[in-house]
Amino acid sequence: MSQIFHRSTNTFSRFSIFGGVFILGLITWALSELNHSDYATRAKTPVDQPIPFSHEHHVGGLGIDCRYCHTTVETSSFANIPPTKTCMNCHSQIWNTSPTLEPVRDSFRTDRSIRWIKVHDLPDYVYFNHSIHVNKGVGCTTCHGPVNRMPLTWQHASLQMEWCLECHRNPELFVRPKSEVFSVAWKPPADQEEMGRKLVAEYKIQSLTSCSTCHR
């Protein structure tokens, strides 16, 4: 019986199979990279606000402590947005005729809140408590990045679950002394892991990785 298919068909079949597997793998890799990219997570993208508030100026330049504006961060699950009165404590005297700050003055006169846009906006199915992290030695810049160098505020990290788990699984790599939690100048020391293990024990930090920790 004569051969129906040419011998090159075997080569073509192998090439098609392995080529298809390679293409599927490439597509999977590309989708994974896209999912982790700043484009998908919106990290590193400055968020437009009603007023161009600069953490770089207020925190980095003037040295204002985080807690001056975010007064509930140590006691509440939410880091509050400061009321307009907090802004006017300074701006009733400084730049009090600036056109840029007219929305602030209008808010103060009319008692209507400024509609700030949330930068770190977690999904509704994620439970996060600011106070427990702050009181266990997790610094502001650990999650929010170098806000003292942000002329406009942006999301520093991906906020994806694997990012949270990296810290929950290895808290000794991220925890710092409680006295340095609000410091934007603090840098991890060379012996961070050794120091971190001592702080984990001292602060009674648990490595919580169960689903119910964050998904309640």
C-alpha positions in Angstrom: 0.0 0.0 0.0 1.4 3.4 -1.0 2.2 6.0 1.7 -0.7 8.5 2.0 1.2 11.3 3.7 4.6 12.6 2.8 7.4 12.0 5.3 7.6 15.7 6.1 4.1 15.5 7.6 5.6 14.0 10.8 8.0 16.9 11.1 5.2 19.4 10.5 3.0 17.6 13.1 5.7 17.8 15.8 6.4 21.4 15.0 2.6 22.2 15.2 2.2 20.5 18.6 5.3 21.9 20.2 4.7 25.3 18.6 1.1 25.3 19.9 2.3 24.5 23.4 4.9 27.2 23.2 2.4 29.8 22.0 -0.1 28.8 24.8 2.8 29.1 27.4 3.7 32.5 25.9 0.2 33.8 26.1 -0.2 32.5 29.7 3.1 34.3 30.6 2.0 37.5 28.9 -1.3 37.5 30.7 0.4 36.9 34.0 2.8 39.8 33.4 -0.1 42.0 32.4 -2.0 41.1 35.5 1.0 42.1 37.7 1.9 45.2 35.7 1.5 48.7 37.0 -1.0 49.2 34.1 -3.4 46.6 35.6 -2.9 47.4 39.2 -2.8 51.2 38.7 0.4 51.4 40.8 2.8 54.3 40.2 0.0 56.4 38.5 -0.7 59.7 40.2 -4.4 60.2 41.1 -6.0 63.5 40.1 -7.6 65.2 43.0 -9.9 68.2 43.3 -6.9 70.0 44.8 -3.3 69.1 43.8 -2.2 68.2 47.4 1.6 67.5 47.7 2.8 65.1 50.3 6.3 65.9 49.1 5.8 69.5 50.2 3.8 68.9 53.4 5.6 65.8 54.7 9.0 66.0 53.0 9.4 69.7 53.0 7.6 70.9 56.1 8.0 67.7 58.1 4.3 67.3 59.1 3.6 64.0 60.9 1.2 61.6 59.2 -1.0 61.7 62.3 -1.6 65.4 62.1 -4.0 64.8 59.2 -4.8 61.1 59.5 -5.8 61.3 63.1 -7.5 57.9 63.5 -4.8 55.7 61.9 -3.8 54.4 65.4 -7.2 53.6 66.7 -9.4 52.8 63.7 -9.6 50.4 60.8 -9.7 53.5 58.5 -7.1 56.2 58.0 -9.4 59.2 57.9 -9.3 62.0 55.4 -8.7 65.2 57.3 -11.6 67.7 57.6 -11.2 71.0 55.9 -10.6 72.7 59.2 -7.3 70.9 59.5 -6.2 72.5 56.2 -7.4 75.9 57.3 -5.4 75.7 60.5 -2.5 76.7 58.3 -4.1 78.1 55.2 -6.1 80.7 56.9 -2.8 82.4 57.3 -0.5 80.9 54.6 -1.5 81.1 50.9 -4.8 82.3 52.0 -5.6 84.0 48.7 -4.2 81.3 46.4 -6.7 80.5 43.6 -5.5 76.8 43.8 -6.8 76.7 47.4 -10.2 78.3 46.7 -12.0 74.9 46.9 -10.6 74.5 50.4 -11.8 78.0 51.4 -15.2 77.3 49.8 -15.5 74.0 51.6 -14.8 75.7 54.9 -17.3 78.5 54.2 -20.1 76.2 53.1 -19.3 73.2 55.3 -19.4 70.9 52.2 -16.7 68.3 52.2 -14.1 68.2 49.5 -14.6 65.1 47.3 -11.2 63.5 47.5 -10.5 60.5 45.4 -9.4 57.4 47.3 -5.9 56.2 46.2 -5.6 52.9 48.0 -9.0 51.4 47.2 -9.3 47.8 48.3 -12.1 45.6 47.0 -15.2 45.4 49.2 -14.4 41.7 49.9 -11.1 42.6 51.6 -11.0 43.5 55.3 -8.0 45.7 56.3 -7.4 47.3 59.6 -4.9 50.2 59.7 -4.7 50.3 63.5 -3.6 46.7 64.0 -0.8 47.1 61.5 0.4 50.4 62.8 0.4 49.2 66.4 2.4 46.1 65.4 5.2 48.0 63.9 4.3 48.2 60.3 5.5 51.6 59.0 3.4 53.9 56.8 6.0 53.9 54.0 6.1 50.0 54.0 2.7 50.1 52.3 2.3 53.6 51.0 5.9 54.1 49.7 8.0 57.2 50.0 5.1 59.7 50.3 7.6 62.4 51.2 8.8 62.3 47.6 5.3 62.3 46.0 4.3 65.7 44.5 1.0 64.0 43.8 -0.1 60.8 45.5 -0.1 57.4 43.8 -0.6 53.8 44.8 2.9 52.5 45.6 2.3 48.7 45.6 0.1 46.3 43.6 -2.3 45.7 46.5 -2.7 42.2 45.1 -3.1 39.3 47.6 0.4 37.9 47.0 1.8 41.3 48.0 -0.1 41.1 51.4 0.9 37.5 51.9 4.6 38.3 51.4 4.5 40.3 54.6 2.1 38.0 56.5 4.3 35.0 55.8 7.6 36.8 56.7 6.7 39.7 59.0 10.3 39.9 60.4 11.4 41.3 57.0 9.1 44.3 57.2 8.4 45.1 60.9 10.2 48.1 62.5 10.4 49.6 66.0 7.1 51.2 66.9 9.0 54.5 67.5 9.8 54.6 63.8 6.4 53.6 62.4 5.6 57.2 61.2 9.1 58.1 60.1 9.5 58.6 56.4 13.3 58.6 56.7 13.7 55.2 58.4 15.6 52.6 56.4 15.8 48.8 57.2 19.1 48.1 58.9 21.6 45.5 57.7 20.4 43.1 60.4 16.7 43.6 59.6 15.8 39.9 59.7 17.5 39.4 63.1 16.0 42.6 64.5 12.6 41.7 62.9 12.5 38.3 64.6 13.0 40.0 68.0 10.3 42.5 67.3 7.9 39.8 66.1 8.4 38.1 69.4 8.2 41.3 71.5 5.1 42.6 69.7 3.5 39.1 69.6 3.0 39.3 65.8 1.3 36.2 64.3 1.9 34.9 60.8 -1.8 35.0 59.7 -2.3 33.5 56.3 -5.8 31.9 56.6 -8.4 33.2 54.2 -10.7 34.4 57.0 -8.0 36.9 58.2 -8.8 39.2 55.3 -11.9 37.8 53.7 -14.7 38.0 56.3 
